[in-house]
Amino acid sequence: MDMLAESEVECIQKTIAKYGKNTFGELTDITHDSAWHATDDNQPIPMEFIVSTLSNAAEVAGYLRVY
C-alpha cells in the first residue's frame, strides 16, 4: 500500500465500500456485458462484440476500420 498514490488507495477503499459485500455472481453481473455472454468460455471476446455494446458503436467501428 505504501507504493500506491493516495488517490489510488482512496479509489480502492471506495470500491471495497461499494462492492465489497457483493457475491461473485453479483460482481459478474455488474462487470460482464452482452459481449462476454455471447462468447464461448475461455475464448477471446471479438472486437466487434465489444464495439457493439457501445452507445457510439457505429462511430467506433468506423474509426477502427481506418486503422
PDB file of N, CA, C and O in Angstrom:
ATOM      1  N   MET A   1       0.824  -1.199   0.000  1.00  0.00           N
ATOM      2  CA  MET A   1       0.000   0.000   0.000  1.00  0.00           C
ATOM      3  C   MET A   1       0.866   1.260   0.000  1.00  0.00           C
ATOM      4  O   MET A   1       0.446   2.304  -0.500  1.00  0.00           O
ATOM      5  N   ASP A   2       2.077   1.161   0.562  1.00  0.00           N
ATOM      6  CA  ASP A   2       2.960   2.324   0.606  1.00  0.00           C
ATOM      7  C   ASP A   2       3.390   2.769  -0.789  1.00  0.00           C
ATOM      8  O   ASP A   2       3.790   3.917  -0.981  1.00  0.00           O
ATOM      9  N   MET A   3       3.309   1.870  -1.755  1.00  0.00           N
ATOM     10  CA  MET A   3       3.757   2.197  -3.109  1.00  0.00           C
ATOM     11  C   MET A   3       2.637   2.832  -3.948  1.00  0.00           C
ATOM     12  O   MET A   3       2.880   3.292  -5.064  1.00  0.00           O
ATOM     13  N   LEU A   4       1.434   2.853  -3.416  1.00  0.00           N
ATOM     14  CA  LEU A   4       0.306   3.424  -4.145  1.00  0.00           C
ATOM     15  C   LEU A   4       0.133   4.889  -3.810  1.00  0.00           C
ATOM     16  O   LEU A   4       0.424   5.333  -2.700  1.00  0.00           O
ATOM     17  N   ALA A   5      -0.347   5.629  -4.792  1.00  0.00           N
ATOM     18  CA  ALA A   5      -0.666   7.037  -4.567  1.00  0.00           C
ATOM     19  C   ALA A   5      -1.898   7.135  -3.670  1.00  0.00           C
ATOM     20  O   ALA A   5      -2.713   6.214  -3.615  1.00  0.00           O
ATOM     21  N   GLU A   6      -2.021   8.240  -2.982  1.00  0.00           N
ATOM     22  CA  GLU A   6      -3.174   8.448  -2.099  1.00  0.00           C
ATOM     23  C   GLU A   6      -4.485   8.314  -2.873  1.00  0.00           C
ATOM     24  O   GLU A   6      -5.454   7.762  -2.353  1.00  0.00           O
ATOM     25  N   SER A   7      -4.523   8.810  -4.098  1.00  0.00           N
ATOM     26  CA  SER A   7      -5.745   8.719  -4.913  1.00  0.00           C
ATOM     27  C   SER A   7      -6.074   7.270  -5.272  1.00  0.00           C
ATOM     28  O   SER A   7      -7.245   6.904  -5.371  1.00  0.00           O
ATOM     29  N   GLU A   8      -5.041   6.446  -5.467  1.00  0.00           N
ATOM     30  CA  GLU A   8      -5.263   5.028  -5.773  1.00  0.00           C
ATOM     31  C   GLU A   8      -5.827   4.297  -4.560  1.00  0.00           C
ATOM     32  O   GLU A   8      -6.739   3.480  -4.689  1.00  0.00           O
ATOM     33  N   VAL A   9      -5.286   4.588  -3.391  1.00  0.00           N
ATOM     34  CA  VAL A   9      -5.783   3.975  -2.155  1.00  0.00           C
ATOM     35  C   VAL A   9      -7.229   4.388  -1.926  1.00  0.00           C
ATOM     36  O   VAL A   9      -8.060   3.561  -1.549  1.00  0.00           O
ATOM     37  N   GLU A  10      -7.529   5.643  -2.148  1.00  0.00           N
ATOM     38  CA  GLU A  10      -8.896   6.141  -1.985  1.00  0.00           C
ATOM     39  C   GLU A  10      -9.847   5.424  -2.946  1.00  0.00           C
ATOM     40  O   GLU A  10     -10.958   5.058  -2.563  1.00  0.00           O
ATOM     41  N   CYS A  11      -9.419   5.229  -4.172  1.00  0.00           N
ATOM     42  CA  CYS A  11     -10.242   4.527  -5.165  1.00  0.00           C
ATOM     43  C   CYS A  11     -10.501   3.087  -4.729  1.00  0.00           C
ATOM     44  O   CYS A  11     -11.625   2.597  -4.828  1.00  0.00           O
ATOM     45  N   ILE A  12      -9.469   2.420  -4.252  1.00  0.00           N
ATOM     46  CA  ILE A  12      -9.619   1.037  -3.779  1.00  0.00           C
ATOM     47  C   ILE A  12     -10.583   0.988  -2.600  1.00  0.00           C
ATOM     48  O   ILE A  12     -11.448   0.115  -2.547  1.00  0.00           O
ATOM     49  N   GLN A  13     -10.447   1.904  -1.668  1.00  0.00           N
ATOM     50  CA  GLN A  13     -11.327   1.932  -0.496  1.00  0.00           C
ATOM     51  C   GLN A  13     -12.782   2.178  -0.892  1.00  0.00           C
ATOM     52  O   GLN A  13     -13.689   1.546  -0.350  1.00  0.00           O
ATOM     53  N   LYS A  14     -13.006   3.088  -1.831  1.00  0.00           N
ATOM     54  CA  LYS A  14     -14.367   3.361  -2.297  1.00  0.00           C
ATOM     55  C   LYS A  14     -14.953   2.149  -3.013  1.00  0.00           C
ATOM     56  O   LYS A  14     -16.136   1.845  -2.860  1.00  0.00           O
ATOM     57  N   THR A  15     -14.136   1.467  -3.785  1.00  0.00           N
ATOM     58  CA  THR A  15     -14.596   0.273  -4.493  1.00  0.00           C
ATOM     59  C   THR A  15     -14.979  -0.821  -3.509  1.00  0.00           C
ATOM     60  O   THR A  15     -16.013  -1.470  -3.669  1.00  0.00           O
ATOM     61  N   ILE A  16     -14.157  -1.025  -2.501  1.00  0.00           N
ATOM     62  CA  ILE A  16     -14.463  -2.034  -1.480  1.00  0.00           C
ATOM     63  C   ILE A  16     -15.740  -1.664  -0.741  1.00  0.00           C
ATOM     64  O   ILE A  16     -16.577  -2.527  -0.479  1.00  0.00           O
ATOM     65  N   ALA A  17     -15.898  -0.376  -0.400  1.00  0.00           N
ATOM     66  CA  ALA A  17     -17.104   0.067   0.304  1.00  0.00           C
ATOM     67  C   ALA A  17     -18.356  -0.171  -0.532  1.00  0.00           C
ATOM     68  O   ALA A  17     -19.399  -0.558  -0.006  1.00  0.00           O
ATOM     69  N   LYS A  18     -18.244   0.063  -1.845  1.00  0.00           N
ATOM     70  CA  LYS A  18     -19.416  -0.071  -2.720  1.00  0.00           C
ATOM     71  C   LYS A  18     -19.708  -1.516  -3.100  1.00  0.00           C
ATOM     72  O   LYS A  18     -20.872  -1.914  -3.148  1.00  0.00           O
ATOM     73  N   TYR A  19     -18.667  -2.316  -3.372  1.00  0.00           N
ATOM     74  CA  TYR A  19     -18.871  -3.652  -3.930  1.00  0.00           C
ATOM     75  C   TYR A  19     -18.391  -4.794  -3.045  1.00  0.00           C
ATOM     76  O   TYR A  19     -18.574  -5.962  -3.388  1.00  0.00           O
ATOM     77  N   GLY A  20     -17.788  -4.475  -1.926  1.00  0.00           N
ATOM     78  CA  GLY A  20     -17.165  -5.491  -1.092  1.00  0.00           C
ATOM     79  C   GLY A  20     -18.081  -6.569  -0.562  1.00  0.00           C
ATOM     80  O   GLY A  20     -17.617  -7.664  -0.246  1.00  0.00           O
ATOM     81  N   LYS A  21     -19.364  -6.294  -0.455  1.00  0.00           N
ATOM     82  CA  LYS A  21     -20.310  -7.281   0.080  1.00  0.00           C
ATOM     83  C   LYS A  21     -21.035  -8.065  -1.015  1.00  0.00           C
ATOM     84  O   LYS A  21     -21.847  -8.943  -0.722  1.00  0.00           O
ATOM     85  N   ASN A  22     -20.740  -7.747  -2.269  1.00  0.00           N
ATOM     86  CA  ASN A  22     -21.377  -8.460  -3.377  1.00  0.00           C
ATOM     87  C   ASN A  22     -20.790  -9.861  -3.517  1.00  0.00           C
ATOM     88  O   ASN A  22     -19.616 -10.091  -3.225  1.00  0.00           O
ATOM     89  N   THR A  23     -21.620 -10.781  -3.965  1.00  0.00           N
ATOM     90  CA  THR A  23     -21.153 -12.135  -4.246  1.00  0.00           C
ATOM     91  C   THR A  23     -20.412 -12.137  -5.583  1.00  0.00           C
ATOM     92  O   THR A  23     -20.470 -11.173  -6.346  1.00  0.00           O
ATOM     93  N   PHE A  24     -19.719 -13.235  -5.845  1.00  0.00           N
ATOM     94  CA  PHE A  24     -19.036 -13.393  -7.131  1.00  0.00           C
ATOM     95  C   PHE A  24     -20.034 -13.250  -8.280  1.00  0.00           C
ATOM     96  O   PHE A  24     -19.760 -12.561  -9.262  1.00  0.00           O
ATOM     97  N   GLY A  25     -21.179 -13.897  -8.156  1.00  0.00           N
ATOM     98  CA  GLY A  25     -22.201 -13.827  -9.198  1.00  0.00           C
ATOM     99  C   GLY A  25     -22.712 -12.414  -9.414  1.00  0.00           C
ATOM    100  O   GLY A  25     -22.912 -11.990 -10.552  1.00  0.00           O
ATOM    101  N   GLU A  26     -22.922 -11.688  -8.334  1.00  0.00           N
ATOM    102  CA  GLU A  26     -23.381 -10.298  -8.451  1.00  0.00           C
ATOM    103  C   GLU A  26     -22.322  -9.431  -9.130  1.00  0.00           C
ATOM    104  O   GLU A  26     -22.649  -8.593  -9.970  1.00  0.00           O
ATOM    105  N   LEU A  27     -21.066  -9.629  -8.769  1.00  0.00           N
ATOM    106  CA  LEU A  27     -19.994  -8.868  -9.403  1.00  0.00           C
ATOM    107  C   LEU A  27     -19.883  -9.206 -10.885  1.00  0.00           C
ATOM    108  O   LEU A  27     -19.629  -8.328 -11.710  1.00  0.00           O
ATOM    109  N   THR A  28     -20.073 -10.470 -11.215  1.00  0.00           N
ATOM    110  CA  THR A  28     -20.047 -10.877 -12.624  1.00  0.00           C
ATOM    111  C   THR A  28     -21.154 -10.172 -13.389  1.00  0.00           C
ATOM    112  O   THR A  28     -20.922  -9.677 -14.492  1.00  0.00           O
ATOM    113  N   ASP A  29     -22.354 -10.117 -12.822  1.00  0.00           N
ATOM    114  CA  ASP A  29     -23.479  -9.442 -13.485  1.00  0.00           C
ATOM    115  C   ASP A  29     -23.190  -7.953 -13.690  1.00  0.00           C
ATOM    116  O   ASP A  29     -23.570  -7.378 -14.709  1.00  0.00           O
ATOM    117  N   ILE A  30     -22.521  -7.337 -12.722  1.00  0.00           N
ATOM    118  CA  ILE A  30     -22.211  -5.909 -12.806  1.00  0.00           C
ATOM    119  C   ILE A  30     -21.143  -5.632 -13.859  1.00  0.00           C
ATOM    120  O   ILE A  30     -21.212  -4.628 -14.568  1.00  0.00           O
ATOM    121  N   THR A  31     -20.162  -6.515 -13.961  1.00  0.00           N
ATOM    122  CA  THR A  31     -18.977  -6.216 -14.779  1.00  0.00           C
ATOM    123  C   THR A  31     -18.943  -6.882 -16.143  1.00  0.00           C
ATOM    124  O   THR A  31     -18.074  -6.561 -16.954  1.00  0.00           O
ATOM    125  N   HIS A  32     -19.861  -7.800 -16.423  1.00  0.00           N
ATOM    126  CA  HIS A  32     -19.827  -8.515 -17.698  1.00  0.00           C
ATOM    127  C   HIS A  32     -21.081  -8.199 -18.501  1.00  0.00           C
ATOM    128  O   HIS A  32     -22.201  -8.311 -18.003  1.00  0.00           O
ATOM    129  N   ASP A  33     -20.874  -7.805 -19.740  1.00  0.00           N
ATOM    130  CA  ASP A  33     -21.997  -7.401 -20.579  1.00  0.00           C
ATOM    131  C   ASP A  33     -22.295  -8.439 -21.659  1.00  0.00           C
ATOM    132  O   ASP A  33     -21.814  -9.571 -21.603  1.00  0.00           O
ATOM    133  N   SER A  34     -23.088  -8.037 -22.630  1.00  0.00           N
ATOM    134  CA  SER A  34     -23.533  -8.972 -23.664  1.00  0.00           C
ATOM    135  C   SER A  34     -22.383  -9.511 -24.508  1.00  0.00           C
ATOM    136  O   SER A  34     -22.471 -10.626 -25.021  1.00  0.00           O
ATOM    137  N   ALA A  35     -21.306  -8.739 -24.662  1.00  0.00           N
ATOM    138  CA  ALA A  35     -20.148  -9.235 -25.424  1.00  0.00           C
ATOM    139  C   ALA A  35     -19.553 -10.464 -24.734  1.00  0.00           C
ATOM    140  O   ALA A  35     -19.175 -11.429 -25.398  1.00  0.00           O
ATOM    141  N   TRP A  36     -19.473 -10.427 -23.428  1.00  0.00           N
ATOM    142  CA  TRP A  36     -18.939 -11.560 -22.662  1.00  0.00           C
ATOM    143  C   TRP A  36     -19.899 -12.744 -22.753  1.00  0.00           C
ATOM    144  O   TRP A  36     -19.471 -13.882 -22.947  1.00  0.00           O
ATOM    145  N   HIS A  37     -21.197 -12.474 -22.613  1.00  0.00           N
ATOM    146  CA  HIS A  37     -22.194 -13.546 -22.657  1.00  0.00           C
ATOM    147  C   HIS A  37     -22.257 -14.212 -24.026  1.00  0.00           C
ATOM    148  O   HIS A  37     -22.606 -15.389 -24.120  1.00  0.00           O
ATOM    149  N   ALA A  38     -21.929 -13.486 -25.082  1.00  0.00           N
ATOM    150  CA  ALA A  38     -22.008 -14.023 -26.445  1.00  0.00           C
ATOM    151  C   ALA A  38     -20.768 -14.815 -26.858  1.00  0.00           C
ATOM    152  O   ALA A  38     -20.710 -15.361 -27.959  1.00  0.00           O
ATOM    153  N   THR A  39     -19.786 -14.871 -25.974  1.00  0.00           N
ATOM    154  CA  THR A  39     -18.513 -15.517 -26.292  1.00  0.00           C
ATOM    155  C   THR A  39     -18.401 -16.844 -25.548  1.00  0.00           C
ATOM    156  O   THR A  39     -18.771 -16.941 -24.378  1.00  0.00           O
ATOM    157  N   ASP A  40     -17.891 -17.859 -26.230  1.00  0.00           N
ATOM    158  CA  ASP A  40     -17.686 -19.153 -25.583  1.00  0.00           C
ATOM    159  C   ASP A  40     -16.665 -19.027 -24.453  1.00  0.00           C
ATOM    160  O   ASP A  40     -15.789 -18.164 -24.489  1.00  0.00           O
ATOM    161  N   ASP A  41     -16.788 -19.891 -23.458  1.00  0.00           N
ATOM    162  CA  ASP A  41     -15.867 -19.885 -22.326  1.00  0.00           C
ATOM    163  C   ASP A  41     -14.421 -19.998 -22.784  1.00  0.00           C
ATOM    164  O   ASP A  41     -14.102 -20.725 -23.725  1.00  0.00           O
ATOM    165  N   ASN A  42     -13.562 -19.267 -22.103  1.00  0.00           N
ATOM    166  CA  ASN A  42     -12.114 -19.300 -22.322  1.00  0.00           C
ATOM    167  C   ASN A  42     -11.693 -18.910 -23.736  1.00  0.00           C
ATOM    168  O   ASN A  42     -10.645 -19.339 -24.219  1.00  0.00           O
ATOM    169  N   GLN A  43     -12.504 -18.105 -24.387  1.00  0.00           N
ATOM    170  CA  GLN A  43     -12.175 -17.604 -25.725  1.00  0.00           C
ATOM    171  C   GLN A  43     -12.063 -16.083 -25.671  1.00  0.00           C
ATOM    172  O   GLN A  43     -12.732 -15.440 -24.862  1.00  0.00           O
ATOM    173  N   PRO A  44     -11.224 -15.511 -26.522  1.00  0.00           N
ATOM    174  CA  PRO A  44     -11.156 -14.045 -26.564  1.00  0.00           C
ATOM    175  C   PRO A  44     -12.479 -13.471 -27.053  1.00  0.00           C
ATOM    176  O   PRO A  44     -13.167 -14.075 -27.876  1.00  0.00           O
ATOM    177  N   ILE A  45     -12.816 -12.317 -26.545  1.00  0.00           N
ATOM    178  CA  ILE A  45     -14.041 -11.643 -26.983  1.00  0.00           C
ATOM    179  C   ILE A  45     -13.704 -10.892 -28.271  1.00  0.00           C
ATOM    180  O   ILE A  45     -12.817 -10.038 -28.270  1.00  0.00           O
ATOM    181  N   PRO A  46     -14.398 -11.199 -29.367  1.00  0.00           N
ATOM    182  CA  PRO A  46     -14.129 -10.492 -30.627  1.00  0.00           C
ATOM    183  C   PRO A  46     -14.373  -8.986 -30.487  1.00  0.00           C
ATOM    184  O   PRO A  46     -15.330  -8.560 -29.840  1.00  0.00           O
ATOM    185  N   MET A  47     -13.511  -8.204 -31.090  1.00  0.00           N
ATOM    186  CA  MET A  47     -13.608  -6.751 -31.005  1.00  0.00           C
ATOM    187  C   MET A  47     -14.984  -6.253 -31.436  1.00  0.00           C
ATOM    188  O   MET A  47     -15.529  -5.329 -30.832  1.00  0.00           O
ATOM    189  N   GLU A  48     -15.546  -6.865 -32.480  1.00  0.00           N
ATOM    190  CA  GLU A  48     -16.863  -6.393 -32.940  1.00  0.00           C
ATOM    191  C   GLU A  48     -17.950  -6.634 -31.899  1.00  0.00           C
ATOM    192  O   GLU A  48     -18.925  -5.884 -31.857  1.00  0.00           O
ATOM    193  N   PHE A  49     -17.812  -7.659 -31.055  1.00  0.00           N
ATOM    194  CA  PHE A  49     -18.763  -7.886 -29.964  1.00  0.00           C
ATOM    195  C   PHE A  49     -18.654  -6.749 -28.946  1.00  0.00           C
ATOM    196  O   PHE A  49     -19.665  -6.237 -28.467  1.00  0.00           O
ATOM    197  N   ILE A  50     -17.428  -6.363 -28.625  1.00  0.00           N
ATOM    198  CA  ILE A  50     -17.204  -5.285 -27.662  1.00  0.00           C
ATOM    199  C   ILE A  50     -17.741  -3.972 -28.214  1.00  0.00           C
ATOM    200  O   ILE A  50     -18.450  -3.243 -27.521  1.00  0.00           O
ATOM    201  N   VAL A  51     -17.402  -3.675 -29.456  1.00  0.00           N
ATOM    202  CA  VAL A  51     -17.854  -2.426 -30.074  1.00  0.00           C
ATOM    203  C   VAL A  51     -19.376  -2.361 -30.105  1.00  0.00           C
ATOM    204  O   VAL A  51     -19.952  -1.294 -29.894  1.00  0.00           O
ATOM    205  N   SER A  52     -20.025  -3.474 -30.361  1.00  0.00           N
ATOM    206  CA  SER A  52     -21.494  -3.472 -30.460  1.00  0.00           C
ATOM    207  C   SER A  52     -22.178  -3.087 -29.154  1.00  0.00           C
ATOM    208  O   SER A  52     -23.355  -2.728 -29.170  1.00  0.00           O
ATOM    209  N   THR A  53     -21.483  -3.149 -28.033  1.00  0.00           N
ATOM    210  CA  THR A  53     -22.086  -2.798 -26.743  1.00  0.00           C
ATOM    211  C   THR A  53     -22.016  -1.299 -26.460  1.00  0.00           C
ATOM    212  O   THR A  53     -22.611  -0.827 -25.491  1.00  0.00           O
ATOM    213  N   LEU A  54     -21.303  -0.552 -27.288  1.00  0.00           N
ATOM    214  CA  LEU A  54     -21.094   0.872 -27.042  1.00  0.00           C
ATOM    215  C   LEU A  54     -22.226   1.712 -27.606  1.00  0.00           C
ATOM    216  O   LEU A  54     -22.822   1.368 -28.627  1.00  0.00           O
ATOM    217  N   SER A  55     -22.516   2.814 -26.935  1.00  0.00           N
ATOM    218  CA  SER A  55     -23.583   3.702 -27.412  1.00  0.00           C
ATOM    219  C   SER A  55     -23.201   4.367 -28.741  1.00  0.00           C
ATOM    220  O   SER A  55     -24.079   4.751 -29.513  1.00  0.00           O
ATOM    221  N   ASN A  56     -21.916   4.502 -29.007  1.00  0.00           N
ATOM    222  CA  ASN A  56     -21.436   5.097 -30.260  1.00  0.00           C
ATOM    223  C   ASN A  56     -20.761   4.032 -31.124  1.00  0.00           C
ATOM    224  O   ASN A  56     -19.709   4.277 -31.714  1.00  0.00           O
ATOM    225  N   ALA A  57     -21.369   2.861 -31.193  1.00  0.00           N
ATOM    226  CA  ALA A  57     -20.769   1.712 -31.881  1.00  0.00           C
ATOM    227  C   ALA A  57     -20.420   2.015 -33.331  1.00  0.00           C
ATOM    228  O   ALA A  57     -19.340   1.641 -33.789  1.00  0.00           O
ATOM    229  N   ALA A  58     -21.297   2.677 -34.059  1.00  0.00           N
ATOM    230  CA  ALA A  58     -21.029   2.957 -35.479  1.00  0.00           C
ATOM    231  C   ALA A  58     -19.812   3.859 -35.626  1.00  0.00           C
ATOM    232  O   ALA A  58     -18.977   3.638 -36.503  1.00  0.00           O
ATOM    233  N   GLU A  59     -19.706   4.855 -34.789  1.00  0.00           N
ATOM    234  CA  GLU A  59     -18.563   5.766 -34.839  1.00  0.00           C
ATOM    235  C   GLU A  59     -17.265   5.025 -34.523  1.00  0.00           C
ATOM    236  O   GLU A  59     -16.268   5.193 -35.227  1.00  0.00           O
ATOM    237  N   VAL A  60     -17.271   4.214 -33.476  1.00  0.00           N
ATOM    238  CA  VAL A  60     -16.072   3.461 -33.094  1.00  0.00           C
ATOM    239  C   VAL A  60     -15.704   2.450 -34.185  1.00  0.00           C
ATOM    240  O   VAL A  60     -14.530   2.299 -34.523  1.00  0.00           O
ATOM    241  N   ALA A  61     -16.697   1.767 -34.726  1.00  0.00           N
ATOM    242  CA  ALA A  61     -16.426   0.789 -35.786  1.00  0.00           C
ATOM    243  C   ALA A  61     -15.801   1.487 -36.986  1.00  0.00           C
ATOM    244  O   ALA A  61     -14.861   0.960 -37.581  1.00  0.00           O
ATOM    245  N   GLY A  62     -16.306   2.669 -37.355  1.00  0.00           N
ATOM    246  CA  GLY A  62     -15.734   3.423 -38.465  1.00  0.00           C
ATOM    247  C   GLY A  62     -14.301   3.830 -38.176  1.00  0.00           C
ATOM    248  O   GLY A  62     -13.447   3.766 -39.061  1.00  0.00           O
ATOM    249  N   TYR A  63     -14.030   4.242 -36.969  1.00  0.00           N
ATOM    250  CA  TYR A  63     -12.675   4.615 -36.578  1.00  0.00           C
ATOM    251  C   TYR A  63     -11.737   3.417 -36.665  1.00  0.00           C
ATOM    252  O   TYR A  63     -10.621   3.538 -37.169  1.00  0.00           O
ATOM    253  N   LEU A  64     -12.177   2.281 -36.184  1.00  0.00           N
ATOM    254  CA  LEU A  64     -11.336   1.088 -36.195  1.00  0.00           C
ATOM    255  C   LEU A  64     -11.062   0.596 -37.618  1.00  0.00           C
ATOM    256  O   LEU A  64      -9.996   0.041 -37.883  1.00  0.00           O
ATOM    257  N   ARG A  65     -12.003   0.793 -38.524  1.00  0.00           N
ATOM    258  CA  ARG A  65     -11.791   0.373 -39.920  1.00  0.00           C
ATOM    259  C   ARG A  65     -10.690   1.178 -40.584  1.00  0.00           C
ATOM    260  O   ARG A  65     -10.040   0.700 -41.514  1.00  0.00           O
ATOM    261  N   VAL A  66     -10.477   2.404 -40.109  1.00  0.00           N
ATOM    262  CA  VAL A  66      -9.440   3.265 -40.672  1.00  0.00           C
ATOM    263  C   VAL A  66      -8.060   2.703 -40.338  1.00  0.00           C
ATOM    264  O   VAL A  66      -7.120   2.854 -41.118  1.00  0.00           O
ATOM    265  N   TYR A  67      -7.941   2.063 -39.188  1.00  0.00           N
ATOM    266  CA  TYR A  67      -6.623   1.584 -38.732  1.00  0.00           C
ATOM    267  C   TYR A  67      -6.531   0.130 -38.927  1.00  0.00           C
ATOM    268  O   TYR A  67      -5.506  -0.471 -38.608  1.00  0.00           O
TER     269      TYR A  67
END
